Amino acid sequence: MTVKNGFVNSYDSRNGAYDTTSNSLKNGDITVTDGGAEVDSSGSVDGSITASGEIGVKKVNSVSGDVMANSTDDLGDCDPLHMVDYTDDDGVDQEGEINKIAATGGTVRTIYKNSNVFTDGNVYVYNEFNTTGNDVLITGDVTIYVKGDITTKNTAFTLANTSSSLTIYTAGQIDIKNNTTTVYANGNALSIDADNKVPVSIYSSYISTPTKKDEDLGLSVTSNAEIYARVYMPNGNVSLTGGGNIMGSVRGNEVSVSSATAIHYDEALADINDIAGENNTPTSYSSVAYYYPDE
């Protein structure tokens, strides 16, 4: 986990949009399950850092909370939801969550077109999803499964109302850039509603190449893109740069925050399960960023 000329903090979407004066909190915790973390002289963390390895903090007071290096505590699993195929504790091969989603089927569209409509209760299947200069309107609870890559430029993902939500599953890479946003139709910032519905969730099975951590990215957020999302990408590297911001939470193989970017952890996510209806699923991230290097 690296914070370089960027910052990590928290807010509570139940109290409105993130705001540096009225809705900026100090629970943007970072957990590194197998490795270290680094906060350089131009980075900051309003929260605590816990890591199984070393933690480098180059500037005094750049981390507001505790700094706990070489932790021997159980810091959690890399992929508790098993996005990719795995072998269980009994030695039996099990199918990953991404393949289960793919098997459910849905409306097949191959590629995104600006005439596409997304309505309540439907699953839409794409080979790839590329959009530039569009307003993607989501009405009701919508699931999009993308077999390949996702690229967005100058695009707004607009939820029709607070009862709408978007869940994205992908096996490919995601490139979010050029002022991409997520908003409600009335222009308000996305938030957790009274029923604990998460407005946008992203689940990915993409596996980054260990030797290309800065090149082979599962998720890239750049060029002033500003999105709300609960990101679950345990095997893919995540990079925020060039003014890109995420409100919500991030789980990634390696997470980098740099060049005037930020992760604003939404404290409203603290007690919400990752997959609706599964009571035994670990709750969403009390920490906003994770690092799971390959052994």
Number of C-alpha atoms within 10 A of each C-alpha: 24 22 25 20 18 26 25 25 24 27 25 22 21 16 12 15 17 19 11 9 7 11 15 18 20 18 23 28 25 26 25 29 23 20 20 22 25 17 24 18 14 16 25 24 25 22 22 19 25 24 25 20 17 16 21 14 18 15 13 9 11 18 22 18 16 11 15 16 18 14 15 11 10 8 15 13 13 20 18 11 17 17 24 20 14 15 12 9 7 6 8 8 11 12 13 16 19 22 14 12 17 17 9 8 12 16 12 12 14 14 14 15 13 11 8 11 11 19 16 15 10 14 21 19 23 21 17 20 22 15 20 15 14 16 16 19 20 22 21 19 20 20 24 21 26 23 19 15 18 21 16 23 20 18 21 23 20 22 26 16 17 20 15 21 22 23 18 17 22 28 22 20 25 23 18 25 24 21 20 25 23 23 21 20 17 11 10 13 17 27 27 22 14 8 7 15 17 26 25 25 20 17 22 27 25 24 19 23 16 16 9 10 19 15 11 17 23 29 24 21 27 23 20 21 27 24 23 24 23 26 26 24 26 30 26 28 30 30 24 27 23 18 21 28 25 23 26 30 26 25 27 27 28 28 27 23 27 22 18 18 29 26 24 27 34 29 23 21 23 14 13 18 18 23 14 11 8 9 11 9 14 16 14 22 27 19 23 28 27 30 28 23 18 12 5
